[in-house]
Amino acid sequence: MDGIKKILIITMINLLLISQLNGCIETQKKNDGVNEDEINCILQKPGSDDYELTYDFSDPLNISENNPGPGGATSLKSCIDYCSKNITCECRDWIQSIYNSFNTSRRKNIGKINGIWLPTIDTVRDAVKRIPTLKKIGINTVSFGPDVETVHSDKPRTIGDNLFRFYIKLFEDAGFNVHLVPNSMHWGNNNVSLYDLNEILLGWAVEAEKLNSEFYVTFNEVDGMQENISETSIWLQKMLPEIKERYSGIVCVQPTQTGFHSMLINYSGFDCVSAFYPLMVPDEERVNKELKEYKEKAANVRVKYPSVEYIMFNDVATFSGGNWAETYLIESQIEAEKKGRSEYSTEEQQAQLFEKYLDEMHPFINGTFFNNCKGFTFIGRDAEQIVEEKYSQYGTLPIYEKDYLWNTTGFLELIENATLDEEEKNLIFDLDKYSGENAGWAGLCFEPTTENPGPFNCTSVESCMDLFRENPEDYWNWVLENC
């Protein structure tokens, strides 16, 4: 009887919810004169091929009096202003029309992969706004993909699919190749079995084919899940034929910072290995040693696995402090200083290290992805000129008038607001918004201000970083106690 009661209660609740939803829709229709098509539109999120348009904007980025946008807007700015107040059906359809207008076959046939690694949505957003700068530098390939989330749901899923599809097509329309990487390595989301991720891996292989992406990667740091290296290798070989059934492009393996694992992971049949490169530090002996070791590892992979046509290094970076997401760097710095070394690089040191890498390693392999995450980026620093000098030798992508539009105030924020639901906005990994015990400002779980100071009463990221460098151990102890 208890079971029957539970079923009846659940049925009554569902009927009540349906009744309330219908009532809301009917009220909205009566009050606003909204028809069924508009209701269906409002329930959709732009950024999917399944989206059904109610309003079609044939030239959605060239808004004018002769080609008005949502609400009769006659300029891109007025479209953004209008839609930012209320994302109506017209606004959603306008954003979807932009998505539909992207041409993913505009990419150039390129030789050397001059790439940039965009591990969080804030780095993707920042890169989109800087597309003309990226092209001028010589960047031709971007590496990023949807967030894999395992903590807040019954089974693993990806967050922000519509937004990531939008950005992938946007980059391809601009002429970039995309190295598509579902990212399961955001903190707390890697404590699962690879077999629990099969559905995600194969589903995004289908997406990669639809999106015409040049590369598809079997997860970021694939050997960082519950399985050991041998089990990871077995899983990769099991999944490879299923991926190839769904995706016709270049299939990559992306192991962790510990290197290629060339003697432990079986790369047979894979087209590409994009291994993580160690953090570059101002230590000439270590830098020279790692350049030599990683050249040898790359050469070994080439010899042992003839199917591997592309060998690339990802997450190539120095660390300069500031807003970062991995507090192990604080602990590493404490240990390094005890030995008279440093995990940090000044702006001048970063430029020198990048130049050495680009002279000695980049020509030896098929491509490089420099990390553009906060605390690691080279853009806007002395190293940018070094990267431009070396990357641009291989040619640059043409800059289109459209490339400048994405930096229009509020444009990307509007697109993100329309393509993400409320839960996704909270769960997508965004270092512009995220704070917690594993991330923050100058290693803190809050932004230091005059009203809310950090260790030793520092009141800004810059002053906190200065104090950390002066006394890292006491600083870190303060963080442990207060964060």
N, C-alpha and C positions, 0 to 999 in steps of 0.2 A: 504493500500500500504506500510506503514511503516513496518508492520509486515513481508510482503513478502521480502522487502529489507533486513531486519535483517536476515531472514532465508538464503537468497542468500549469504550475506556477511559471515555468519558463515560457510556455506557449502564451500565457496571458501577458507576460512582460513583452514578448516579441510583438504581439498584436497591438499593445499599447504604443510601443515605439513606432511601429508602422503607421498607426493612426496619427501620432504626433507629427511624423515626417510629412504625411499627406496633408495634414492640416496646415503645416508651415508652408508647404508648396502652394496650396490653394489660397492661403492668405496672401502670399507674395504675388500670386497671379492676379488676385482681385485688386490689391493695393497698387501694384506697379504695372499692370497690364502685360505681364510677362507670359509668353506663350510656351508650349511644351518644348519646342526646339531650344529656346533660351534657357529653360530649366536644365535640359540635358547638357547644354554648353557649360553652364555654371558648375556642374558636377564634374566636368572634365579638367584635366591639367594639361597644358601645352607641353610639347616635347615628346610626342609619340606618333607613330604612323597610324595608330588606331583612332586618333582624334578626328571627330567629325565636325567640319566647319558649318556654322550657320551664316556667318558673314565672311566673304572671301576678299582679301586685299591682295590684288595682283602684283603690286610693286611696293611691298610694305616698308621698305627702308627709304624710299624717295617720296616722302609725304609733302604735298603742296596743296595749293587751292584747287588745282585740277586733279589732284589725287589725294583726297582727304583721308585721314585716319579715323580712329575711334572718336565718337562724339563730334565729328566734323572738324577735328584738329587739322591744322594746315602746316605743321612743322613737326619734326621729330621731338623737339623739346616740349611742344604743347601736347603731343601724344603722351609723353612720359608724365607730364603734370596731370593730365586728365586721368590717366589710368592709375597713377599712384594714389589718388584719392579714393578710388573704388574700382577694383578689377572686375569690370562688367563682362558680359558675354562678348561684346565687341572687342574688348581689350584682350581677352584670352584668344579670340580668333586672330587678332592682329599679331600676337606673339607666335601663335602656331603658324601663321602665314609666313613669318620670318623664318621659322624652322623649316617649313616646306620649301622655301626659296633657296636654301643652301645647296650648292653644287659640290658634292664630295669627290668629284673627279678632276678638280682643278689642280691637284698636287703635281709637282714636278718630279721627274725621274732623277733621283739624287744618288750620288755615290757615297760620300762620307756622311754619317749620321751626326750632325751637329745639334745635340739635344739639350733639353732642360727638363728637370724632374720636378713635378708639381704635386707633392704628396698630400696636400690638404686643400679644401675648397677655397680657402682664402688665397692660396698661392695660384690656383687656377684663375680665380677672378682677377687677381693682380696682373697675371700674364696676358689675359684677354685685353685688359685696358692698355697694355704696353705692346700690342702686336707690332706697330711700326718700329718700335725700339728693338724688339726681338729680331725682326727681319734685318734691320740695319746691322745688328751684331753678327748676323750670319746663322742664327738658329733656324733650323728647318724641320725639326721634329720635337714634339712635346710628349711627355710621358705622364699619364695620370689615368684614373678610372674611378668607378663608384666605390663608396665606403661599404665594406662588409660589416654588418652589425649582428652580434650574437648574444648580447647581454639582456636586452629588453624585449625579447620575443621568444616564442616556443621553439623556433628553429632559426638557423641563420638566414639572413636576407640581406639585400643591398638597399642602401638608403640614397635617395636623390636620383633615381634612375632617369627621370625626365630631364632634370637639370644637366646631368652628365652627358646624356645624349645630345642635348642642345649645344653644350660646349664642344663636344667632339666634332659635331657637324660644322660648327662655327670655325674651328681651327682648320678643318679640312677645306672648307670653302675659301679660307684665306690662303691656302696653298701648303699648309703644314702636313707632314705625316704624323699620325698618331700611334704611339706605342701604348696600347690600351691595357691598363693594369688594374683589375679588381683588387682593392686594398684591404686586406684583412688584418693589417698590423697596427691599427690604431689601438691605443692602450685598452687592455681588457677584452679585446675581441679576437684574440688569437688562441684562446684556451679551448679549442675544439678539435675534433678529428677532421682530417682532410676529407674523409668519406662523407661527413656531414655537409660538405661544401660542393659535392658533385653537381647538384642541381643548379647552383649559382654559376659554377664554372662553365657548364654546358649551355646554360641560358644566355650567358654573356658571349659565348662563342657565336651563337646565332646573332646576337646584337652586333658583334664586331663585323660579321659578314654583311649584315644589312647596312651598317654604317660605312662600309668600305674601308675599314681601318687597315693600315699597312701591317701592323704587328698586333698580336694578341698574346698576353702573358698569363701563365698559369698561377696567378696570385703573386702579390708582392711578398718577398721573403717566404717562399712556399715551404721551406724547411723549418719554419718557426712555429708550426702547429704541434699537436700532441705527439705525432709520430716521430720516431727517430729517423736518421738519415736513410738507412736501408729501407724502412717502410715507406718513406717519402718517395724514394726512387721507384719502388714497386708501383705505388699509386700513380706516379707520373706516366709510367709505361702503360698502365691500364687505361688511363684517360686519354692518352695521345690519339689513338685511332678514332675515338668518339668525337674528339675536338675536330679532327681532320674531316670527319663526315659533315660537320656543320660550318666549318670555316676554311676558306681556301687561301688565306694569306700566310704570313710568316708567324709560326708558333714559337714562343720563347719560354725559357725557364729563368726565373729570377731568384737565385738563392740569396742567403743573408750576407751580412758584412764579413763573415768568416771566410769568404772566398768562393771559388768555383765548386769546391768539393769534388774536383774532377776525378778523384779515385773512388768516390763513394756514390755519387749520383750517376745514374745511367742516362746520358743525354742522347742515346741512339734514336734516330728518327726525328729529333727536334731540329728546327731550322736555325735556332738562335739561343744564345745564352747572354743574358744581361746581368752580370754579377755586380755586387756592391763593391766599391773601392774603399779602402780604409780612410778615415778622416785624416786629411793632410795637416801636419803640425810643423812648427818651425824647428825641426830637428833634422839636420842634413843627413846624418848617418841613417836615421830611420827612413827618411824619404827615399834615399838611394836604394836601401835594402828592399823596400816595398816595390819600387819601380822594377827592380830586377826580378823579384819573386813573382810579381803578377804578370810580367811579360812571359816568364817561363810557364806559368799556369795557363795562360791564354794559348801558348804554342802547344802545350800538351793536349788541351781540349781539341784543337784543330787536327792534330795527328790522330788522336784516339777516336774521334767522332766525325767522320767525313761529311755527315749530313748537316753539321753545324756550319752554316754559311756566314752568320753574323755573330761576332763576339764584341760585346759592348760593356762599358762600365757605367753603372748608375750610382746616384747619390755621391758623386764626386764633389768634395766640399772642404772648406776650412770652417772653423767655428769662431765667431767673433763676439758671442754673448748677446745680451738683449732678451727679447721675448723668444723663448724656445720651449720645447715640449718634453724634453727628456732630461730629467734631473740627474741621470747617471753622469752627465757631463760635469756637474759640480763635484761629484765624488771623484771622478777621473782627474779633475784638475787638482784636487787636494793631494791625491797620490802622486801625481806628476811633479808637483812642486816640492814634495819631499825628496825627489830624486833630481831636483834642479832642472826640471823640464816644464813644458806648458802644453796644454791641449788647445790653447787659444792662439789665434793669429791676429796680428794687427793688420790694418789695411795694406800697408807696404809688404808685410810678409805674405798675405794672401796673394797679392799680385805676383810676387816672386815664385810662390809655389805653383800657381796656375800656369805661369809661363814655362816652368820646368816640366810640368805634366804635359802641356800641349806640345812642347818640343819633342819630348822623349817617349810618351805613351800614345797620345792620340793618333799619330801617323801609323802606329804599329797595329792598331785594332780597327774595327769597322765603325765605331762610334762612341760618343761620350754623352752622358746626361749630367749636367751640373745641377746641384740642389739649389732651388730658389726659395726654400723655406726660411722663415724669420730666424735670424741669427746665423744663417749659413749663406745667404744670397751674395752674389757678386755684383748685381745690377745697382748702379748708382755709386759704385766704389771704384778704386783704381784698377781692379782686376777686370772691370768691364771692357776697358780699352784693350787689354791684353787678349781677352777672349775674342773681341771683334777683329783684331789684327790677325789672329790665327784661324778663326772660323771662316771669316770672309774670303780667305784664300781659296776656299772650295766653292765659292759662289754664294749669292744671296737671293732670297725670294723677292719677287716684285711687290712693291707696296701699292695697295689699292686705296681708292678714296674711302671705300667702306670701312677699311681698317681703323680709321680715326673715329668712327661713330661710336664704337664700344666704350670709349672714355667719356661719353656724354653723361653729365651728372644725373645719377639716379637710374640710368638705363639698365645696367646689369642687376641692380638691386630690385628693380621692378620684375625683371625676368625671373630672378630667383624666387621672389615672393609668389609669382604665378605658377611656377613649376614645382614648388615644394608644398606639401601639406604641413599643418602645424606640428605634427609629430616629427616629421623629417627636419623641420627647421631647428628643433631642439636636439636632434640626434646626429645630424651631419657634423663631421669634425671640422670645425672652423676656429683657427687660432685667433681670429679677430674677436671672437666672442667667448671662447672656451676658457674656463679657469677651473682648477681643481688640484688635487694633490700631485698629479703627474704633469702639470703644465703651469704656465703663468708668465709673470713678468719678472725678469731677472731671477728666475728660479723660484719665484713666490707664487702663492695661490691667489694673489690679488694684485691689483695695480697700485704701487706705492704712490701716495700723494701727501701733501702737507697735513691733511686731516687724518690720513690713514698711513702712517709711515711704516717702512720696513725695518730690517735690522740696522742697528746703530742710528736709527731715526733718518734713514735715507728717504727722500721724498720723490724720487723719479727713477725710472729704469736706469738711466745713465749714472746717476749718483750711487745707486745700489750696486751696479756692476763695478764701479771704481772701488767701493768698499769691499766687495767680494774679492777682488783681485789682491787687495791689501791683506785681507785676513780670511781666507776661504774656509778654514776649519770652523772658526767661531760663527761665521755667517751660516754655514751649513747646519750647525747645531741649532741655531735660531730657527731655521726653516723647519727642521725636524720637530721642534717643540711647538711651533705656531701654525704649521700647515699640515 
